[in-house]
């Protein structure tokens, strides 16, 4: 009994001492060296716990960043990372004068812009429609159905697209009266982008509406009541209440989308394109993948990838600044 | 005070219902068409033009061919392994990392947070990542799909935010009673952040289930392929010959129904559990929207 009490007492003391230590540590009466030692003795367990996470980030996130230096070298696996010769900006110059430079840059921007124009507004419209539905179970059902494609893996989505648009696919057959050739649609450079964008809308319209729906439910119901008493119709309510309340969310999502412009999802493109459609479908990330992992131009493709990373970083950085300025909301 | 519904509003409601119903129809029809095609007789399926609204000549023959396919079975097994082991590792790392980052009064705390968050905005890219995984000799093993994806920074930050919101007095009083940080993490933090934990568990599991690109670049041995990579071979690269062999049918004839059945086999388990988990996923969108 006494031993137990003593133990408790001792513990309490230890914890109190630790608190005191922490307070001393933060008060700034110690030199930096003392502070570090004190901090380490107080928080030792936390640092030990963090070691695996630190090691993980060092290897798998900072490792590749250091590995990016092969963009300035002539890397060959035989020579290894350290023995490969430095060549300065050679690969960057080669990329900027590459025959394909304007093509992949143009495709990247074109696909992003089309996504922005066609895929971006759809979820907003859907959210408005769902929000005005009176019946709760019906609205739930519409949501469940429209979210569905989000839960299908990208490989299966692309499998479905390929299946429906091949020479005797259902969609190819339906479009026959409109003059679409009864051949594999994905081999036609003119049809690649429409297929990519329309299937993108199909995939994302429901899921991306969630964020707008929640913004809509936050609007005060009394505003609508008051407007109706004043004789405002549905259209008037939409333009004078709903859209102004929704605007901040729309602006943030738009800015985020622009920030992601250079990160066109390569997975879907790799699954859907083929040499016949490279001219419209090949983007920076798919080019990096082919040059590096299929043709083994390690340094060259690392240089192209680095160009992409830097441009994306700058875009995210500036759009984020803009978002902070416009709405007071930002990523960091 | 209730205002009487006007004629205009009635018209609006009807238009709204019609629009949402047609959208739901358009989204559902391709999926249903594939389901009906997979259940149809190959010959009648071939002759059918356009989307299917009911199976023609009901048969499970395509499914029996899919389930006899060794690749799909090993793919399923590999994917289950990756999802279970991968998600467990994800949770362990994310919980520990989030706990450490959520503690105040740690001298290097700001540095550790910056160290982690910076990687969200700048990455080495595909090629250096590939070379790094090769350099630590993970390529060619199933661990190349688990260890390099051990932590998702976004999920880590979401978890940290959730833990930082737990009142300080709780861990402090536990500390008074002599509990270690590990003990506090698992006995206090985990139960208190359950909702967020459920969300990120789902997100991790789904990302493992869907992932195929890393498997494509790191694996060479087909017996290690996850389901998605097998699906890619069958659906995108058109490799169905092995499955229809010995069925006595013309190869190109059964090929299509096999593909439809494959799509269903890979998707149905997800679509069946999805309605029950929907609210967690939806909550995840909201959690992510709040600044990390």
Contacts between the chains, C-beta under 8 A, distances in Angstrom:
chain1	res1	chain2	res2	distance
A	11	B	176	7.4
A	11	B	177	6.7
A	11	B	178	3.9
A	12	B	176	6.0
A	14	B	178	7.2
A	15	B	175	5.1
A	15	B	176	4.3
A	15	B	177	7.7
A	15	B	178	7.0
A	16	B	176	7.6
A	18	B	175	7.1
A	19	B	172	7.9
A	22	B	105	5.0
A	25	B	105	7.1
A	25	B	107	7.2
A	26	B	105	6.1
A	35	B	107	6.7
A	36	B	107	6.6
A	39	B	106	7.2
A	39	B	107	3.7
A	39	B	108	7.6
A	40	B	107	7.9
A	43	B	103	7.6
A	43	B	105	7.8
A	43	B	106	5.1
A	43	B	107	7.2
A	45	B	180	6.2
A	45	B	181	4.6
A	45	B	182	7.3
A	46	B	100	5.1
A	46	B	103	5.9
A	46	B	106	5.9
A	46	B	181	5.9
A	47	B	108	7.4
A	49	B	96	5.2
A	49	B	99	7.2
A	49	B	100	5.5
A	49	B	181	6.5
A	49	B	182	7.1
A	50	B	96	7.6
A	50	B	97	7.0
A	50	B	100	4.6
A	50	B	112	6.3
A	52	B	93	6.5
A	52	B	96	7.2
A	53	B	93	6.1
A	53	B	96	6.6
A	53	B	97	4.1
A	53	B	100	7.3
A	53	B	116	7.6
A	53	B	151	6.6
A	54	B	112	7.6
A	54	B	115	7.4
A	56	B	93	6.8
A	56	B	150	5.3
A	56	B	151	5.9
A	57	B	115	6.3
A	57	B	116	6.1
A	57	B	119	6.4
A	57	B	151	7.5
A	59	B	132	6.8
A	59	B	136	6.5
A	60	B	129	7.6
A	60	B	132	6.5
A	60	B	133	7.7
A	60	B	147	7.8
A	60	B	148	4.9
A	60	B	150	7.7
A	61	B	119	4.1
A	61	B	123	7.3
A	61	B	124	7.6
A	62	B	119	7.6
A	63	B	124	7.4
A	63	B	128	7.6
A	63	B	132	4.2
A	63	B	135	7.6
A	64	B	123	6.8
A	64	B	124	2.6
A	64	B	125	6.8
A	64	B	128	3.7
A	64	B	129	4.5
A	64	B	131	7.7
A	64	B	132	5.0
A	65	B	122	7.0
A	65	B	123	7.5
A	65	B	124	4.6
A	65	B	128	7.3
A	66	B	124	7.8
A	66	B	128	7.9
A	67	B	124	5.6
A	67	B	127	7.9
A	67	B	128	3.2
A	67	B	129	7.8
A	67	B	131	5.4
A	67	B	132	5.7
A	68	B	124	5.1
A	68	B	125	6.9
A	68	B	128	5.2
A	70	B	127	7.8
A	70	B	128	6.9
A	70	B	131	7.5
A	81	B	131	7.7
A	81	B	135	7.6
A	126	B	20	7.8
A	126	B	23	6.9
A	129	B	16	5.6
A	129	B	19	5.7
A	129	B	20	5.2
A	129	B	23	7.9
A	130	B	20	6.6
A	132	B	12	7.2
A	132	B	13	7.5
A	132	B	16	5.3
A	133	B	16	6.2
A	133	B	17	7.1
A	133	B	20	6.6
A	134	B	13	6.3
A	138	B	17	7.3
A	138	B	20	7.9
A	141	B	24	7.4
A	142	B	20	4.7
A	142	B	21	7.7
A	142	B	23	7.5
A	142	B	24	5.3
A	144	B	275	6.0
A	144	B	278	6.5
A	145	B	24	4.3
A	145	B	27	5.9
A	145	B	28	5.7
A	146	B	23	6.7
A	146	B	24	6.4
A	146	B	27	5.7
A	147	B	278	6.7
A	147	B	281	7.8
A	147	B	282	7.9
A	148	B	27	6.6
A	148	B	28	7.4
A	148	B	31	7.1
A	148	B	271	7.0
A	148	B	274	7.4
A	149	B	27	6.5
A	149	B	31	8.0
A	151	B	206	7.7
A	151	B	270	5.4
A	151	B	271	6.6
A	151	B	274	5.0
A	152	B	267	5.5
A	152	B	270	7.2
A	152	B	271	7.7
A	153	B	209	6.8
A	153	B	210	4.1
A	153	B	212	7.6
A	153	B	228	5.8
A	153	B	231	7.7
A	153	B	266	7.3
A	153	B	267	7.8
A	153	B	270	8.0
A	154	B	210	6.4
A	154	B	212	7.6
A	155	B	210	7.7
A	155	B	212	5.3
A	155	B	228	4.7
A	155	B	229	7.9
A	155	B	231	4.9
A	155	B	232	5.1
A	155	B	235	6.9
A	155	B	236	7.3
A	156	B	231	6.2
A	156	B	235	7.2
A	156	B	263	5.6
A	156	B	266	5.6
A	156	B	267	5.6
A	158	B	235	7.3
A	158	B	236	6.2
A	159	B	231	6.4
A	159	B	232	7.9
A	159	B	234	7.8
A	159	B	235	3.0
A	159	B	236	6.2
A	159	B	259	7.1
A	159	B	262	7.8
A	159	B	263	5.7
A	160	B	30	6.4
A	160	B	31	7.8
A	160	B	34	6.3
A	160	B	263	6.3
A	162	B	235	6.4
A	162	B	236	6.1
A	163	B	34	7.2
A	163	B	235	7.1
A	163	B	256	7.5
A	163	B	259	5.9
A	163	B	260	7.1
A	163	B	263	7.5
A	164	B	30	6.2
A	164	B	33	7.9
A	168	B	46	7.7
A	170	B	30	7.9
A	170	B	33	6.0
A	170	B	49	7.9
A	170	B	50	5.4
A	170	B	51	4.7
A	170	B	52	7.4
A	171	B	51	8.0
A	173	B	49	4.7
A	173	B	50	5.1
A	174	B	50	5.1
A	174	B	51	7.0
A	202	B	26	7.7
A	202	B	27	6.3
A	202	B	30	7.7
A	205	B	23	7.6
A	205	B	27	7.7
A	206	B	27	7.2
A	207	B	285	7.6
A	210	B	282	5.7
A	210	B	285	4.7
A	210	B	286	7.7
A	211	B	285	6.1
A	211	B	286	7.8
A	211	B	289	5.9
A	214	B	286	6.1
A	214	B	289	7.9
A	225	B	1	7.3
A	225	B	3	7.2
A	228	B	3	4.5
A	229	B	1	7.2
A	229	B	3	5.9
A	233	B	6	7.5
A	233	B	8	5.4
A	233	B	9	7.8
A	234	B	8	6.4
A	234	B	9	6.1
A	234	B	12	4.6
A	266	B	213	8.0
A	267	B	212	7.7
A	267	B	213	5.7
A	270	B	213	7.7
A	271	B	232	7.0
A	271	B	236	5.6
A	285	B	126	7.2
A	288	B	125	6.8
A	288	B	126	5.7
A	288	B	127	6.5
A	289	B	126	6.0
A	292	B	126	6.7
A	292	B	127	4.2
A	292	B	130	7.3
A	293	B	126	7.3
A	293	B	127	7.3
A	293	B	130	6.4
A	293	B	217	5.7
A	298	B	127	6.2
A	298	B	131	7.2
A	301	B	126	7.9
A	301	B	127	5.1
A	302	B	125	6.9
A	302	B	127	4.6
A	302	B	128	6.0
A	305	B	124	7.8
A	305	B	125	3.4
A	305	B	126	6.1
A	305	B	127	5.6
A	305	B	128	7.5
A	306	B	125	6.6
A	308	B	125	6.8
A	309	B	122	6.2
A	309	B	123	6.1
A	309	B	124	7.4
A	309	B	125	5.4
A	313	B	121	5.7
A	313	B	122	5.2
A	316	B	121	5.9
A	317	B	121	7.4
A	329	B	291	7.0
A	330	B	291	7.5
A	331	B	291	7.3
A	332	B	117	7.1
